[in-house]
Amino acid sequence: MAETTSIVSGVARRYASALFEVALEGDAVDAVGRDLDTFDGALAGSADLRRLVQSPVFSSGEQTRAVSAVLSMLGIGGYAANFIGLAARNRRLFVLPGMIEAYRQLVAAHRGEQVAEVTSAHSLTEDQISSLSSALASVAQGKQIRIVPKVDPSIIGGLIVKVGSRMIDTSLKTKLTSLKVALKEVR
């Protein structure tokens, strides 16, 4: 399984690198990033779209037609639409979430930023994001922090913060699981 993950992440990095180079040449790095974020949001919000992206049952043509319709509906065009269409034609849609994340990492590295993925049970306010960004700046070793907020109601409360290879999990779900394990050991 680790070997498969390695292959998938390698494919994601190669595709993302190619997209980043084209976007950089075309002065469209931010526009492509916004479009990929829009598609990623649609992917997170639609079980049907996730099934289309992840399922090997759909043919390349079916995936390409369906993705084209979704891109049109979302108003995504240009480099990002061509990129996602290429992934569909090449039967690589299942790697798309990794490609989007790899693109974000390339953009952050290009700008000298450190990306922090922050998962919370509810949407964070701008003040909370700003405070969190300030608190994480000390960990970033001089790099500016860019927070990518995610919402996962299953964590109940608290935060899960991923900065580079480090992860801090203060979610209530994790604390309750730890408490449950500790209580089982006491018996």
Protein Blocks (a to p, Z undefined) as FASTA:
>chain_A
ZZmmmmmmmmmmmmmmmmmmmmmmnopmmmmmmmmmmmmmmmmmpmklmmmmmpmkbcfk
lmmmmmmmmmmmnopghjllmmmmmmmmnopmmmmmmmmmmmmmmmmmmnopacdddddf
bdcdfklmmmmmmmmmmmnnopacdddddddfknopacdddehjbccdfbfklmmmmmmm
mmmmmZZ
